[in-house]
Amino acid sequence: MAEQIFILDNLDCPHCASKIEQKINTLPEIESAVFTFATKKLSVKSEHSSDMLLSLLQQTCDSIEDGVTVRKEKHIHHHDHHHEKHDIQKESLFIATGMVIFGIAIALEHLFLPDNKIAYIITYIVAYLILGGEVLIHSVKNIAKGQFLDENFLMSIATLGAFAIQEFPEAVGVMLFFRIGELFQEIAVEKSRSQIMSAVDLRPENVNLVKGDTVTSVSAESIQVGDILLVRAGDRIPLDATVIEGTSQIDTSAVTGESMPVTVSEGKSVLSGCINQSAVIKIRVDKVLRESMVTKILHSVENAVASKPKIDNFITRFSRIYTPIVVGIALVTATVIPLLTDRNFSKWIYTALSFLVMSCPCALVLSVPLAFFCGIGASSHFGILFKGGIAMEVLSKIRCVVTDKTGTVTKGIFEVQKIIPDNTISQNQLLQLCASCEQYSTHPVAVSIVNYAKKNHLSLFETENVEEISGMGIKAVINHKAVICGNLKLMQKFQIDIPKQYTDTMGTKVLVVIGGNYSGYILLADTVKENAETTFTMLKKQNIFTALLTGDEEKNAEAVAKVIGADECYAKLLPQEKLEKLKAIRQQHGSVMFVGDGINDAPVLAGADVGGAMGSGSDSAIEVADVVFMNNDMLSIAKSIEISRKTNSIAVINVVFAIVIKVIVMILGVTGIYANMWLAVFADTGVAVLCILNSVRILWQYRKRN
């Protein structure tokens, strides 16, 4: 079933947005729909055409909120904020004009014409209509649609009620501060949205296509694999490609978070989004725009906030009962309480009206997804790509980090140290046969052996019946002889006798069997990544249990575990055995994050509470992972946990703060201690703005630190 993306413009109320999302999900033509307020994007799964859906979605939005426009997402849509700026300027002008006339009304009542009631009442009404006219119009339209409990209607009732009990300054003042609060909320959301999207939307609009001796500027979307592009100094690498001419320094920080420039030359791969710093280079396109890294980063951030964490789902459900409950309390306050107490209806109606002011749960509905949006945006600055708000929420509560060894904790760059043949074959022959087998494998060990053979100018044989055996090695037929290359488990599988001196040798070894007879082995060495030890130290400070799972030999694995300081180490594991061990660790220590990079790690990544993949890893590992570490830096693991914990705590603080402030204000009003509509405005829009600023804080904090 196809996923289609639509943009919902002019939707400023997050509570109304949740109602629209809820109604769209009830439509029989829609399989599922998720609206992300922070990005304005509605993701719809449906078998129907986009034109048909566009009309249906517009009708649905019109039935709930007036003025919302639905449009299709363009493939390349650089975020143009002119429309938003125009709306904000227009809103500011209305507020400024209303504020001036409100000031004149106060001056007339208290200084110049205190006895001319008609003069200052008319001035108050003019100020109110300037400030609240749009709110009144929206509420009338929404009443016609059967929408009674939206913020426009509730604010209209509250302020008109204040007029009815002759609290003129209160009515106008509350509308003024409501509009100011809404304006600040809109500015804060738009600012955070534009900051994040401008940081992660690195897609090019045009590229320099080379054909013969001519260079032409063409649309990035029109480029195909194999096209040659010219990238000048200072330009961004537009698409994932390979350098075919020139040498330059590349700034990869926007993609991987790595601050040190990288030197690239002919034959080197370059990722889209990186900046070419020092010289002109020509590149051959490896991936089209929709498959390139810049698009993956953008979609990762956008899709991540569409995957709602549990706390967000709780708030969505809570918001549906919050408004009716508060309105019910307001009705009781206006009618029952005065009958049971002092019969001062004017006082209790005023208190009830103040409840209506804060009965829209916008602060709650907006602050949680915005917190995760900002957390995911902050992570992207470090080359950490979360695929869902759920993953970030689960990661914040993780108790264990379990990692693979090769390519995750170690560099995965193996170098041949020794070639030890038996007396039936020479070193070059052993290497030549082994490399011929391994040329069809993508495993780091296999790649290193093949590269070493080519470096020594050895030609590779043609092979037949090649079969890679997961977690063990590879077998093939060369010159009518069966050749088996792999670890000790592979030898045991085929019941091959291995000399004892092999088992006493340290290091990563590939045993070679020719025609059913052991013929020698190739010894390779791998090195631990620079930040591995620091990372495991940081994880311990975060009270995280650590373990190493690997298919490598026990001696090698234990040596690495000792260097990095892992709590436990399990070696000689096949992929399914890794998954079983992971489940055992979870039972003993709690929720687990597994970090790996190989094709063999995909089942374990999927089976962990949170799966993390190194960006250099296999496509299948990256596909099933919940979080991808683009820079292959071990420190990103600890950083991702730190940011997720910070994000989750901010979301919880927002929820608690918003609910507590609203409850306190209601208690003060119901008990008769203090009822004030100005305080109610603070409990509504004021709290919303503070929650937004608290959410954006994580983005500012980590951008500054980066």
N, C-alpha and C positions, 0 to 999 in steps of 0.2 A: 504494500500500500504506500503510495507516494506521500512524501512530506512536503508541504507547501508553506512558504513564509509570507506573511502579510504584515504591513506596518499600520498601526492605529495612531493617527495624529489627533491632536487636540483632546486627548484623554488625560485630564489633570488629576482626577480623583482616584487614588489607588483602590478605595473601597468599591467604587463604581466599576473599576477595571476587573475586580474579582467577581462581581455580579455578572459582568459581560462574559467572562471566561466560563462561569458556571452555566449560563444559559446556552452558550455555544456548544458545550459538551452534552447538552440534552437533545441537540438537533439530530434527527435520524441520518442525515447526510454526512455527519462528522463522526469518525471513529474515535478521535481524541484531539484535544486542543489545549495548548499551554500558552498563556500570555505572560510575558516578562515586562513588568512596568518599567524597569530600569533601561531596557533597550527598545521599548515600544513595539516589540516583535511578538506576533501571534503565530505559533507553529501549529499547523493543522495537518492531521492525517486523514485523507479522504481519497476515494476513487474518482470523485467528480472533477470536472475541469476547473481551472483557476478562475475563469470568467464567471462560471456559474456560482462558485464559492464566494467570489468577490461581491456579487449582488446579494447573496444570502447573508453574508457577514455584515454588510452595510445595513440591511434591514434589521438584523438582530441588534446591532449597536444603536440604531435609531430608536428602537423600542425601549431602550434603557437610558441612554444618555444623549442629549441633543448636541449636535455640532461635531460629533466624532466622525472622522473620515477614514475609510479603509482603502489601502492601495497595495499593489503587489510590490514585493522587494525586488529591486534591480540587482543584477549580478554584481555590478560595480556601483556602489552608492557611497561616495565619500560624504561624510557627515557635514551637511551644510546647515549652519546654525542661524542663517539670516532670518528665516521665518520665526524661529524661537525668539531671537533678539527683538524683532519687530513687535511680537506679542507682548514681551516683557516691557518694552518702551511704552507701548499703548496702555498697558496696565498701570505702569508707574505714573503716567500722565493723569489718568482717571483718579488714582489715589491722591496725587499731589493736589489736584483741583478740589476734590472732596475734602481734603484736609484743610485747605485754605478757607473754604466756605464753612466748614465745621468750626474753625477758629473764630470766624466772623460771628456765627450764631452764639457761641459762648460769650464773646465780647458784648453782643447785643443784650443777652440775658442778664449778665452780671455787671456791666459797666455803663453802656450807653442807653439802652431802652428796656430797663428791667420791668417797667410797668406796661410796656406794649407787648403783650403776650403773643398776639397774632404775628407780629413782625419776626420775633425770634423763632416761633414755631415753624413758620413758612421757611425760614432760612435752614432750620434743622431738616425739614422735609426735603428741600433742594439738595442739601449735602448728602442725605440718606439715599435719594434717588440716583445721584451721581455714583456713589459708592456701591449701592446695593441693587441698582436697576437691573444689571445683568443677572444677579442672583435670583431676583424676583421672577424675571422672565423664564429662566431655566426651571425654577420650581413650578411655575404654572404649566409649562410644557410637560414636565415630568409627571405632574398630577394627572394630566390628560392621558398619560401612558400607564397610569396606575402605580407610579413610583413615588411612594409617600415618605419613605424613610431615608432619602438621600440627604447629603449635607446642605444642598441649596434650600430644600423644603424646610429642614429643621432650623437653619439659620434664619430663614424668612419668618417662620412662626415665632422664634425667640425674639427677634428685633421688633416685629410688628406688635407682639405682645407687650414689649417694653414701651412702645408708643401708646398702646391702649391704657397702660397704668401710669401714663404721663412721665415716664423716665426717658425724656427725649435725648439728653446727652449720652445716656447708657446705650440707647438703641443705635445712635449714629456711631458712637465710639466703638461699640462691639463690632459693627459692620466694618469700620475702618481697620481695626486691628485684625479682624478675620481676613480682610483683603491683603493687608501687609504680610500676615503670616503665610497666606497662600502664595504670595509673590516670592517671599524668601524660600519657601518650600520648592517652588518651581525653579528658582535660580540655583538652589543647592543641588537638586536632582539633575538639572541640565548640565551644571558644572562638572559634577562627578561623572555623568554619562559621557560628556565630551572628552574629559581627561582620559578616561579609560579607553574609549573607542579610538581616539586619535593615537593613543599609545600602541594599541594592538592592531589597528587597521592599517597595515603597511602595504596594502595591495596597490600596484601601480595602475595608472589609467592608460598611459602610453609607454611604448618601449622603442628603442632604436634598432630596427631590423636591418641587417647587413645582407645585401644581395650583390655579389660581384664587387664593384668599386663604389657602389652607392649605399648611403645610409638613409633610411626612411623612418619617420615617426609614425607608428601604427598602434592600434588598440591592443592592449595586453591580452584581451580575450581572444584575439584572432591568431595568436602565436601557437604553433604546433611543435611537438617534440622534434628535435633535430634542427630547428631554425637557429641561425647565428645572430647574436645580439651584441651591440657595442655598449659597454658600460664605462662612462667617463669618471674621472676622479671626482669624488663628492656625491656621486649618484648612488642610489640604492640598487642592490642586485634585484632585478625585477621578478625573476623566476628561478626555481631550483635548476642548476645547470652545472656544466663542467667547463673549466677554463681551457681554451684551445690556443690562446695567444696572449702573451704579456705576463708580467709579474707585478703583484701589488700587495699592499697591506689591507686587510679586511677587518672592519669593526663589526664584531658579531654580537655586541651587547644587547641589541634590541631583540634578538632571537633567543640567545642562550644565556644572557646575563653575564657572560664572561667579559671582563673589562679590558684584558690584554688583546691588542690587535693580532691577527693571524696572517702569516705570509702565504699567499697562494700563487701558483704558477701553472704552467701547462699540465693538464691531466688531473688537477685537483678539483674536487667537487665544492660548489659554493651554494649556500642556502639563500633563498629569497628573503628580503627584509634586512640583510646585512648591508653595511655601507662600504663601498669601494673608496679607500682613502687616498692612495698615492699615485696611481698611474692608470692609463687606459688599458682595459682588457677586453678580449672578445670571448664570449661564452657560447657553448652549444646547449640548447634547452633540453633538460631531461624530463621535466614534468610541466604539463600545461597549468594555467593559472589556478583552476579549481582544485588541483592536486598538490600545488606547491605549498611550502611551509607557511607563507604569509596568510593563505586562506585557511590552513589548518589552525593556526594560532587564533585568528579571528573567530572561526566557528567554535573553537574550543571554549573561548570566553563567553560567547553568546549562548551556546548550548548549555554551558555549565550552570548559568543562572536560571535556565528553563527547567533544570532538574532540581525540584524543590526539596530541601531538607525537611526533616520531621517537624522542627520548630516552626517552619513556615506553614506547613499544612495545618498544624495546630492553631496558629493565629488566624488562618483563613476560616477555619471552622468556628473559632471563637468569635470572630468579627460578625458572623451571621446571627449570633444570638445576643451579642453585646448591645447593638443599637435598640432592638425591641425591649430589652431589659431596662436600659436607661430611660427610654421613652415611657415605659410603664411606671418606673420610679417617679418620673416627672409628673405624670398624671395623678398618682397617689399623693405626691407632695402638694399639688395644686388644689386637690379636692378633699381627700380624707384627713390629712394632717391638720388643716385649719379647723375642720369640724370637731376634731378630737381635742384641740388645744385652745388657741386664743381667738379663733374666728377672724383672724387678720388675713383675709384672702389676698389682699394686695401684696403683702410681704411674702406669702408662700407661693403665689403665682410667680413673683419675681425669682424666687429660689428655683422653681420648676423650670422657668425659662433659661436660667443659667445652666441647668442640666442638659437642656436641649442643645445648647451651644457646643457641648463636649460629647455629644452622643454619637458622632461619626468617628469610627475607629481608624482614621487615616494614618495616625502616627504608628499604630500597631501594624497595619497592613503593609505600610511602606518600609518601615525601618529594618525589618528582618531580611527581606530579599536584597535591599540595598546594601546591608552589611556584608552579605555573601558576595554580592556583585563587586564591591570594593576589595574584599579579601582575595577574590579570584583575579581581579585586575592587578593587585599588588604582587601576587605570586608570579604573574606573567613577566614582571620586570626582572625576575631572577631566573627566567627560563623554566618556570614550573607551571605546567598546564593542567589544571583540574578539569575533568570532564563532567563534573556535577557538583551541585551544592551538597548533595547527599554525601559524596565522597569526602568533601571538606569537613562536614559535620561528624562523620564516623571517624575520620583521621584525628580529630581533636580529642577523641576519647580512647585512642589506641593505647594498648598496654605493651605490645611487643613489636619489634621490627626484625624480620627475618630476611636475609639477603642471599642471593646466589653468589658464587665466588667469581667465576671467569667473566670478565667484561663488566662486572658490577663493582665488586670490591677491588679486583685487579684490573689492570689496563686492558687485558684481553689481547695484548700484542705479544704473541709468543715469538721467541727467537730460538732457532735451532742451535743447541749447545754442542751436542755430540751425535755422531752416527756410529752405532756399534753393531756391525754385521757379525754373523757367525762365520765359520771358515769356508762356507760354500759360495759366498757372494762378496763383491767389493762394496765399499762405501757408496760410490756413485750409482752402482746398480740398485742397491737397496733404496737410496733416495729417489732414483728415477721411477722405480716401480711404485713406491709409496705415493709419490706426488701424482703419478698417473691416476691412481685410485682416488686420491683426495681432491682432484681438480673439480669434481662435481659437488663438493660439499661447501657450505657457507660457514661452517664452524671455524672459529678463530685459529684453532690448531691446524686445521686442514689448509686454510689460506696461507698460514706461515710456512708450512712445508712446501706448498706449491711455489710460493714466492722465492724461497731459498733455492729450490731446484732451478728456477729460471735465472736467478742471480748467478748460479754456477754454470749457466749456458747448457743445461741438460734438456734435451727434447723429451716431450711426454708421449707415451704410447697411446694408441687407440684402445678403448676399453669396451667391454660388453657386459650386459646383465648387472649394471651397477645398482647396488642396494644400500641405502644408508640405514643403519640400525640405531634408532633413537637412544641416546645416552651411552652408546657403546663404541660405535665406529662405522666402518664402511667395508663392503666387499665387492669384488668385480672379477671379471675374467679378462686376462691379458695374455695374448699369444697362446691361447688355449689352456692357460693355467689359472686356477682360482687363486686370487690374492686377497688376503684379509688384513685390514689395518685397523687397530683400535686398542682399547684398554684391556685390562685383565679379565673383566666380566665377559667381553666378547670372546676371549680365548676359552674361558670356561664354558661358554655357550656352545662352542664348536669342539669342545673337549681336546684342546691343543695343550700339550705338555710344554711348560715354560721353565727354563733353567732357573735355579734358585738365585743366582747373582742379579737377576732382573728385579726381584722383589726387594732386594736390599738397597737398591739405588734410589736416591731422592730425586724429585722433579717430576714433571709431566712427561709421560713416555707413550709413544705410539709403537706398539708391537706389530711386527710384520710377519705374516705367514704366507709362504709361497708353496702351492701344490700340497697343502696339508702339513708342511713342515715349518717349524719355527726358524726364521732366517735372520733375526736381529731386531733392534729397536732404534728409534730416533728419540733423543732426549731434548726437551724444550723447556724454556724458563719463561715465566710470566712475573710481572712486578706489581706490587700493591700500589694503588692510586695514592697520590700525595696526601689528600685530605681524608683518607679512610680512617686513620687512627683518631684524628680530631673529631670526625663525625661520630664515631662510637663513644668517645668521651662525652660529647654533647648529648647524645641519646641517654646516657646514664644519668646525666644531670637533669634530664627531663623525666627521670624515673621510668625509663623504657628498658624492658628486657630485650637482649639482642642474641641472635643465633645465626649461624652460617650453615646453609644447606648446599651441598655440591655433589656432583657425580665423580669428582676427582678422587685420587688416592688419599687415604687417611693421613699419611705423613705430610703431604703437601697442604691439605686442608688445615690440619692442626697448626702447621707453621704459620699460615696466613692468619688464622684465628688468634694466635698468640700475639702477633704483631699489632693487629687492630684492636685487640682487647674485647673480642666477642665473648658473651657469657657461656655459650655452648656452640659445639661444632658437630655436624653430622656429615659423613663423607660416603662415597661410593653409592650414591642414591640414584636410582632411575627416576624419570619424571613422575610416575605414579607413586613412587616411594616418597618423593619430596612432598607430594600432596598429603599423604598419610601422616608424615612427620609434622607437617604444618598443623593438621587437625589436632594432633596430640599436644603440640605446644599451645594451641588456643585453649584446649581444655584445662591445661595446667596453669597458664599465665593470663589468659584473657584475650581480648580482640587483637588481631594480628594484621600488620602490614607486611606484604612480601614485595621485595624489589628484585627484579631480574631483567635480563635483556635478550635472552635467546628464544628461539622457536620452541625449545623444550620447556621453557618456563611458562608458556601460555596457560596450561591447565592449573598451575599453582597460583598464577596471578588472578585467574578467574575465581579460584576457590578461597582466596584470602578475603578478609573483611574489606581491605583496601589493597589494590594492586598497583604497584609503581613500576614503571618501565624506564630504562635509560634510553635517551633519544637516539643513541647509536645502534640500538638493538633491532631485532627483526620486526617486520611490519605486523606480524601476528601478535607479538608481545605488546607492541604499542597499541594495537587495536583493542585488546581485551583489558588493558590497564585502566585504572580510574584516574591516575595522575602520571604525567610524563615529565621526566627530568631532561630537558632539551640539552643542557650543557654537560651531561654525563658526570656531573660533579657530585660526589657523595654528600657534600655539605648541604645540597639541596634537599636531602631527606629530612635532616634535622630542621632546616628552614621551613619546609612545607608543614611540619608538625607545629612549629612555633606560630606560623601565620594562621593555620587553621584553628589553633586554640585561641588565639587573639580574636579572630573573626567570630568564633562561636560565643566567646564571652561578651563581645560587643552586642551581638544579637540578643543574648539573654538579658544583658543590662538594659537594652532598649525596651524590651517587653516589660520587665519588672518596673522600670522607671515610669513608663507610660501608664501602666495599670495602677501603680501605687499613687501617682499624682492625681489621677482621675478619681480614685476611691477616696483619697483624703479630701479633695474639694467637695465631693458629694456628701461625705460624712459631716464636714463643716456646715454644709447647707442644711441637711436634714435635721441635725441637732440644734439648728438655730444659732450656732456659735458665730458663723460668718458666711454670708451668702453674697457673692459678688460676681457679676457677669464678666468683668474684666479678668478676674482670676480664672473664670471658666474658659475664656478665650486663650489664656496661657495654657490651660490644661488640654486644649485642643490643638490649635495651630502652633502655639509656642513649644509645646512638648514635641510635636512633629518635627519642627525645625531643629531642636536640640538633638533628637534621635538621628536625624539626617547628618548633622555635623559630626555626631559621635561615630556614625558609620563611615563617613568619608575620612575620618581621622586615621584609619589604618592605611588608606591609600597614601595620604600625605606622609605618614610616619615612615613607611617602607620605601617610598620614592626618594625621600630626603636621605635615608640611610644608604640607599643604593648609589 
